[in-house]
Amino acid sequence: MTETLDKTDILILRELQKDAKLTTKELAAKVNLSPSPVFERQKRLEREGYIKRYVAVVDPLKAGSGIMVLCNVSLKQHSKEYSRQFTSVIADIEEVVECYNTSGDYDYMLKIYARSMPHYQELVLGTLGELDCIGSLHSIFVIGEVKNTMAVPLR
């Protein structure tokens, strides 16, 4: 990845990971360049896919989703059909904010935000429980957050 990134590109990415709302002028001051080349570099980083998108990070507690659950899922069997069925349903569940296909004891790990325990129970029993492809679920309830960053390490 970093073959095409020079030190200035890395600085730009680091600053944007801290605050994507920086204006070109503010970003230029932070990386010691004039605004025009910073603008061009940022556009190139977007074009080349280093910058995927810009988002607002919403506080889940303030938004009413006070429970975070890491849910490990095992499919009944490893087949393309079960995997397609599972991933197509998961893609449409708003409470599932992340989904990873994993190795080890489970096939998938979900990060889920729920309003309450009854809300999570309804999601498990009413939505996930209806999927014939799921063999088992293992829920881990997060009681405290130690670190949460979306920043990718850059070298």
C-alpha positions as CSV (number, residue, x, y, z in Angstrom):
1,M,0.0,0.0,0.0
2,T,2.5,2.6,1.1
3,E,4.7,2.2,-2.1
4,T,2.9,5.2,-3.7
5,L,2.5,7.2,-0.5
6,D,5.1,9.7,0.5
7,K,5.5,11.4,3.8
8,T,3.2,14.2,2.9
9,D,0.5,11.8,1.8
10,I,0.8,10.0,5.1
11,L,0.5,13.3,7.0
12,I,-2.6,14.2,5.1
13,L,-4.2,10.9,5.8
14,R,-3.3,11.1,9.5
15,E,-4.8,14.5,9.8
16,L,-8.0,13.6,8.0
17,Q,-8.4,10.5,10.2
18,K,-8.3,12.8,13.2
19,D,-10.7,15.4,11.6
20,A,-12.3,14.9,8.2
21,K,-13.9,18.3,8.4
22,L,-10.7,20.2,8.0
23,T,-10.8,22.7,5.2
24,T,-8.1,22.5,2.6
25,K,-6.5,25.6,4.1
26,E,-6.5,24.1,7.6
27,L,-5.1,20.8,6.3
28,A,-2.4,22.6,4.3
29,A,-1.3,24.5,7.5
30,K,-1.0,21.2,9.4
31,V,1.2,19.5,6.7
32,N,3.2,22.6,5.9
33,L,2.1,23.0,2.2
34,S,0.1,25.5,0.3
35,P,-3.6,24.7,-0.2
36,S,-3.5,23.9,-3.9
37,P,-1.1,20.9,-3.8
38,V,-2.9,19.6,-0.7
39,F,-6.2,19.8,-2.5
40,E,-4.7,17.9,-5.5
41,R,-3.1,15.3,-3.2
42,Q,-6.4,14.8,-1.3
43,K,-8.3,14.3,-4.5
44,R,-5.7,11.8,-5.8
45,L,-5.9,9.9,-2.5
46,E,-9.7,9.7,-3.0
47,R,-9.4,8.6,-6.6
48,E,-6.9,5.9,-5.8
49,G,-9.1,4.5,-3.0
50,Y,-6.9,5.4,0.0
51,I,-9.8,7.6,1.2
52,K,-13.0,5.5,0.9
53,R,-15.5,8.0,2.3
54,Y,-16.1,10.8,4.9
55,V,-18.5,10.1,7.7
56,A,-19.8,11.6,11.0
57,V,-19.1,9.4,14.0
58,V,-22.3,9.4,16.0
59,D,-22.4,8.7,19.8
60,P,-24.5,5.5,20.1
61,L,-25.6,6.3,23.7
62,K,-26.9,9.7,22.7
63,A,-28.6,8.1,19.7
64,G,-30.4,5.6,21.9
65,S,-28.3,2.5,21.3
66,G,-27.0,1.9,24.7
67,I,-26.1,-1.8,24.3
68,M,-23.2,-3.0,22.2
69,V,-23.0,-6.7,21.4
70,L,-20.3,-8.7,19.7
71,C,-22.2,-11.7,18.3
72,N,-20.3,-14.7,17.0
73,V,-22.2,-16.8,14.4
74,S,-21.7,-20.3,13.2
75,L,-23.5,-21.5,10.0
76,K,-25.0,-24.9,10.0
77,Q,-22.6,-25.9,7.2
78,H,-20.1,-24.2,5.0
79,S,-21.8,-23.6,1.7
80,K,-22.1,-20.8,-0.8
81,E,-25.9,-20.8,-0.4
82,Y,-25.9,-20.5,3.4
83,S,-23.2,-17.8,3.2
84,R,-25.1,-15.8,0.6
85,Q,-28.3,-16.2,2.6
86,F,-26.7,-15.0,5.8
87,T,-24.8,-12.0,4.3
88,S,-27.7,-10.8,2.3
89,V,-30.0,-10.6,5.4
90,I,-27.2,-9.1,7.6
91,A,-26.6,-6.3,5.0
92,D,-30.2,-5.1,5.6
93,I,-30.2,-5.1,9.4
94,E,-29.6,-1.6,10.6
95,E,-28.5,-2.7,14.1
96,V,-25.6,-4.7,12.6
97,V,-22.9,-2.0,12.0
98,E,-20.0,-4.4,11.3
99,C,-19.8,-8.0,10.0
100,Y,-16.7,-10.0,9.5
101,N,-16.2,-13.4,8.0
102,T,-13.8,-15.0,10.4
103,S,-11.6,-18.1,11.0
104,G,-11.7,-20.3,14.1
105,D,-14.6,-21.5,16.0
106,Y,-17.1,-19.1,14.4
107,D,-17.9,-18.2,10.8
108,Y,-18.9,-14.5,11.3
109,M,-18.5,-11.8,14.0
110,L,-21.2,-9.1,14.2
111,K,-21.0,-5.8,16.0
112,I,-24.5,-4.9,16.9
113,Y,-26.0,-1.8,18.6
114,A,-29.3,-2.4,20.4
115,R,-31.6,0.0,22.3
116,S,-32.2,-2.5,25.1
117,M,-32.0,-6.1,26.1
118,P,-35.6,-6.8,24.8
119,H,-34.6,-5.1,21.5
120,Y,-31.6,-7.4,21.2
121,Q,-33.7,-10.4,22.2
122,E,-36.2,-9.6,19.4
123,L,-33.3,-9.2,16.9
124,V,-31.9,-12.6,17.9
125,L,-35.2,-14.4,18.1
126,G,-37.2,-12.6,15.5
127,T,-34.7,-11.9,12.8
128,L,-31.5,-14.0,13.2
129,G,-33.4,-16.9,14.7
130,E,-35.6,-17.1,11.5
131,L,-32.5,-17.8,9.4
132,D,-32.3,-21.5,8.6
133,C,-28.6,-21.2,7.8
134,I,-27.5,-20.3,11.3
135,G,-26.3,-23.1,13.5
136,S,-25.5,-21.2,16.6
137,L,-25.0,-17.7,18.1
138,H,-22.7,-16.6,20.9
139,S,-23.4,-13.1,22.3
140,I,-20.8,-11.0,24.1
141,F,-22.2,-7.9,25.8
142,V,-19.7,-5.0,26.0
143,I,-19.6,-3.5,29.5
144,G,-17.0,-0.9,28.8
145,E,-15.1,0.6,25.9
146,V,-11.3,0.9,26.4
147,K,-10.4,2.0,22.9
148,N,-12.4,2.9,19.8
149,T,-10.7,4.4,16.8
150,M,-11.3,4.0,13.1
151,A,-7.8,5.3,12.4
152,V,-5.7,3.0,10.3
153,P,-2.0,2.8,11.3
154,L,0.2,4.6,8.7
155,R,3.9,4.2,8.2
